[in-house]
Amino acid sequence: MKNSESKIRIIDMSEEGASEGKKRKTFTITSSMIAKVVAFLLAIMMTLTLAACVVSAVLMAGFELYSIPKAVMLRQALTAVARKDCDYVIPRFLPYYAYDGVLQSEDLVESYFDGSSVVSVKFTDSETGELMWNYAADGNVIYNEPMEISYEWEKWTSLFNSETGEWREEKTACVDVEMVISTEYGIRDKYYIISESVDFLYSMLYWVYVVGVVALILVIACVVFLVCSSGHRVGYEGVKAGWGTKVPFDILTALTAGFVILCIVLFRAVADELFYYDEIAVTSAIVPIAAVAISLVVSACLGWLMSFALRIKLGKWWRNTVVFYVLRALWRFAKFLWRQCRRLFGAIRNIPLIWKTFLSVVGITILEFIIIMCCWWEPDNLLSFWVVEKLILIPIVLNTVFTMKKLQKGAKALSEGDLSYQVDTEKMWGDFKSHGENLNSIAEGMTVAVDERMKSERMKTELITNVSHDIKTPLTSIINYTDLIANEPCDNVKITEYAKVLARSSERLKRLIEDLVEASKASTGNLEVLLAPCNTNILLTQAVGEYGDKLRDVNLELIVTQPEEAVMIMADGRRLWRVFDNLFNNVCKYAQEFTRVYLSLEKTGEEAVITLKNTSRVALNISEEELMERFVRGDQSRNTEGNGLGLSIARSLTQLQDGDLQLSIDGDLFKVTLRFPLMK
């Protein structure tokens, strides 16, 4: 039921209510305690009715009442009761059952039938036809519509055959029974109860289903009302928690289930006890006992259901359970352990690897010692521990080896310049994972540094190229106008001298710009190189012929050594000639006068080696690598015309032709070595 249901309005006409202007109080039917009690009791009664209908329907179907006539069913029921009476009475007249060899008195047996619906009883021996006992009821009692019942009573006994050593069943007694029973009873005995039960079942053959359906509908309606009304009280909006909600729900459920099980067990024990004494007593006593048991069970279940509904309305009903408290405590304890473990792992992680290894080995050794001392007289246990230990250690060692192999492979890739290689650290742990991440970080950092350097070099090259191009245009004009001024007739000697200085400086600036452009192109590999078979001997001879006079002008003696056979290499003749040109110009500028210059060509293995040696004019207080840098000159005073680009251009051009240029400085001795692979 919802709160939107129809409301019962009560008008308070008391003096206080009148003084407040007929104040009205409202309440819903779900908040009425009387309605709840009525619904609760009605639910119990209807449940009892439904249970009775179900039991009756089962009995009717089991006894086949829908196919057997009432008279036949009544005769069968009465015959069954009569048989039980005969089973008790007949043995009292048989010698086999006599007590101390004496048969019981007939008066004592007759008292068993006195005051019952039995009209007469006659027992006759089936073998001899002799009348064993005859009973007739008191003539003062009037019996209506008697029913005659006759059958043969037999008694089988287990006898032991001493000759064969076997047990056998033998009929020891056989009695013909004739009984007359009244079907309209004035006496309320067991025959009356059976007859009334048969009459009731046949009267309810079809009504039992109608009553059962109505009872079921009423039970459902009452349960729904009780569930909806749980928690609602007069004077309160919404729902209010009761004292029962303070009990944890799982404890309440366990108590309810235990109470229901206890009721069922007690009912079963009482029913078994009644059946043990007399089955007829069950018919008269079991019904009220079953009603009480069912009422208690239904009451407990309804109370539990109403409490559960109220807890759901209040929300988060699972919080008020022992299981929730236990799980929450376990969760908090687990989080506490996890925090402590993380602190411990953090402390262990900060320990150096060598100490971790040492402590692990010491711990394993101590554990092995303890196990050996405890199990040295039990070889099976010692062997089991050894197997388990190796099954644990071998995977750890193998995993460590594979991890170190991955790290070694990553370090080797980085050392070979493969900056794109990444170490897979997904399955690594501890220091190994940290080391792998460090290697990846190194590769990433080096990649960034190389990219930045390449970007810087490209920017420098583009700057040099662009600036050189922009300078060429005004420089060409300066050179041209300087030449025109120098060719103009003039009587002023100083103007002619100034023109020569301008022409000389312009030419030097032009060469500097050309060297800058060439150096930038050579270092970035933008120069076009056409490799072709080249005779090194001829190139050296041309160089000697070209620079022989220049070397003599600066008082230098050139000594050339080369093999008679041709030394062939793959090179670009024009670029290689520029290398020689730069080297000989460097010699002319920086070599000491009145010294010798040595030029040699030889084959060394699969290479052609060209060596140029001279003595420096000034002290070389600079390393080979610094001397190879751009704009670095051996003459620190910068008194010569060099610009410091010759050696840098020569090295770049040599590398573009798959060659190598190396410098060597030994005191004042300056040595340049060129190496080119021989042509195959």
Secondary structure, DSSP 4 states (H G I P E B T S, - for coil): --TTS--EEEE--SHHHHHTTS-EEEE-GGG-HHHHHHHHHHHHHHHHHHHHHHHHHHHHHHTTTTTS-HHHHHHHHHHHHHHHHHHHHGGGGSGGG-BTTBPPPHHHHHHHHTTSSEEEEEEEETTT--EEEEEE--TTS--EEEEEEEEEEEEEEEEEETTTTEEEEEEEEEEEEEEEEEEE-SS-SHHHHHHHHHHHHHHTTTHHHHHHHHHHHHHHHHHHHHHHHTT--TT-SS----GGGGS-HHHHHHHHHHHHHHHHHHHHHHHHHHHHH-HHHHHHHHHHHHHHHHHHHHHHHHHHHHHHHHHHHHS-GGGSSHHHHHHHHHHHHHHHHHHHHHHHHHHHHTS-HHHHHHHHHHHHHHHHHHHHHHHTT-HHHHHHHHHHHHHHHHHHHHHHHHHHHHHHHHHHHHHTT-TT-----TT--HHHHHHHHHHHHHHHHHHHHHHHHHHHHHHHHHHHHHHHHHHHHHHHHHHHHHHHHHHS--S-HHHHHHHHHHHHHHHHHHHHHHHHHHHHHHHHT-S----EEEEHHHHHHHHHHHHHHHHHHTTEEEEEE--SS--EEEE-HHHHHHHHHHHHHHHHHHBPTTEEEEEEEEEETTEEEEEEEEEBSS---S-HHHHHSTT--S-TT--SS--S-HHHHHHHHHHHTT-EEEEEEETTEEEEEEEEEBP-
